[in-house]
Amino acid sequence: MVSGFASTCTGEKLQSTSNGYELTATCQTSGGTDFTTINLGQCLGNKDGTLFFKPGGVFGNTCKSVTLEDKDVLHASCLNSANKYDSTSINLDTLIANQGGKLVC
């Protein structure tokens, strides 16, 4: 698992798209900066109402009220096994990295 995009990227924004939730940012490269996007479903899953690192997790199908705070903390309400929503959050900086100007998990 890679991590640490927050110190080398700026302008982070969360977008809801038809493909799920995407994180966009402008990240440093060896020769400048690049605008980059990552679909967070590539990195996150929902396990019993809690967000966790899971490649191909597609958390957006079972979570709502998804927001980004302080550029790297994702908050959401996710369904648990009792079919109720739990508040959960995860620090994206521990899961996502800037590799050559591209966000990766």
C-alpha positions in Angstrom: 0.0 0.0 0.0 1.3 3.5 -0.9 0.6 6.7 0.9 1.3 10.4 1.3 -0.3 12.6 -1.4 -1.3 15.5 0.8 2.2 17.1 1.1 2.7 17.1 -2.7 -0.8 17.9 -4.1 -3.0 21.0 -3.9 -6.6 21.9 -4.7 -8.1 18.6 -3.6 -11.8 18.2 -4.5 -14.3 15.4 -4.1 -16.7 14.9 -7.0 -19.7 12.6 -7.3 -19.9 11.1 -10.8 -21.8 8.3 -12.5 -18.8 6.1 -11.9 -18.7 6.8 -8.1 -16.7 9.3 -6.1 -13.6 10.9 -7.5 -10.8 12.8 -5.9 -9.1 15.4 -8.0 -6.0 17.4 -7.3 -3.0 19.1 -8.9 0.1 17.1 -7.9 3.9 17.8 -8.2 5.9 16.0 -10.9 9.6 16.0 -11.4 9.2 18.9 -13.9 6.2 20.8 -12.6 2.6 19.8 -11.8 -0.2 17.7 -13.3 -4.0 17.7 -12.8 -5.0 14.2 -11.7 -8.1 12.2 -10.8 -8.7 8.9 -9.0 -11.9 7.0 -8.6 -12.0 6.3 -4.8 -13.9 3.0 -5.5 -10.5 1.8 -6.7 -9.2 2.2 -3.1 -12.1 1.9 -0.6 -14.7 -0.5 0.6 -17.4 -0.6 3.2 -17.3 -3.3 5.8 -20.3 -3.2 8.2 -20.6 0.6 8.1 -16.9 1.3 8.2 -14.7 2.6 5.4 -11.5 0.6 4.8 -8.7 0.1 2.3 -9.9 -2.4 -0.4 -8.8 -2.2 -4.0 -11.9 -2.4 -6.2 -14.1 -1.9 -3.1 -16.8 0.3 -4.8 -17.9 1.8 -1.4 -20.1 4.4 -3.2 -22.9 1.8 -3.7 -23.5 1.5 0.1 -22.5 4.9 1.4 -24.1 8.4 1.2 -23.4 11.9 2.5 -19.7 11.6 1.3 -17.6 14.7 2.0 -13.9 15.6 2.1 -12.5 17.5 5.1 -9.0 19.1 5.5 -8.0 17.9 2.0 -7.5 14.3 3.0 -10.2 13.0 5.4 -13.2 11.3 3.8 -16.4 11.2 5.8 -19.5 9.2 4.9 -22.6 7.4 6.2 -22.3 3.7 5.2 -24.7 0.8 5.5 -24.0 -1.8 8.2 -25.2 -5.4 8.5 -28.4 -4.2 10.3 -29.2 -2.1 7.2 -28.7 1.2 9.1 -26.2 3.9 8.3 -23.1 4.5 10.5 -20.9 7.6 10.4 -17.4 6.7 9.4 -14.2 8.4 8.2 -10.8 7.5 6.8 -7.6 9.4 6.3 -7.0 9.2 2.5 -3.3 10.3 3.0 -2.6 6.9 4.5 -4.0 5.1 1.3 -3.3 7.3 -1.6 0.0 8.6 -3.0 1.3 10.9 -5.7 3.4 8.9 -8.1 4.9 11.2 -10.8 1.9 13.6 -10.7 -0.8 10.8 -10.6 -2.9 9.8 -7.7 -2.6 6.1 -7.0 -3.7 3.7 -4.2 
